[in-house]
Amino acid sequence: MRNLAFLVLTILFLPLSPLVGKESPNQLCNIRGYEIIFPYEKAINEIKNKFQNAPSIKEFELERFKKHFEQNFYGIPLYKEAGCSNARLSEYLNCLISTDDSDCRIYYTQMRIVD
């Protein structure tokens, strides 16, 4: 009887595993994402505060920082090697620059998804 109950439960929960197949099974994407996001957010906020009264200079400095960060930051290749979502990362970084970052969390929560 116990074996039968175990078999039935196993069969019932077996189809759930393929549904989660696109999500990274470990926390590596979260860790790699934090390594990128925290320094990026800090720098973006500093630029936004520093050039608060000069919108055109602020936009120029934000774009310049973004390009420099994407080319030179050590964590981005590690994030990509882990197989995490490059699209979500790019969307999140763009959202932080182009908005007040209140609606950017949707990309942040999806960064663990594998491309």
Residue, then its C-alpha position, 0 to 999 in steps of 0.5 A: m500500500r505504501n509503495l502504491a501511494f509513493l508511486v502515485l505521488t511520484i507520477l503526479f509530480l513528475p510532469l512538474s519538472p519539465l515546466v521548470g526546465k527553463e529556470s536555472p536550477n541553482q542560485l548561480c544566476n542570482i549570485r552573478g546578477y547581484e555582482i553586476i547589479f549592486p555596483y551598477e545601481k550605485a553608480i547610476n544613482e550617483i550619476k543621477n544625483k550629481f547631474q540632477n539639475a542638468p538633464s542633458i549632461k546626465e543622459f550623456e554621462l549615464e550612456r557613457f557609464k553604461k558603455h564603459f561598464e558593459q565593456n569592462f566590468y568583470g562580472i558580465p562574462l561570468y554571468k553569461e558563462a553561467g547561462c543566465s538571461n542576457a536579454r533580461l540583464s540588458e533590459y534591466l540595465n537599460c531600464l535603470i538608465s532610462t527610468d526612475d527604476s520603479d518599474c525595473r524589478i520585473y526584469y530583475t526577478q526574471m534574470r535567473i531564467v536561462d536563455 
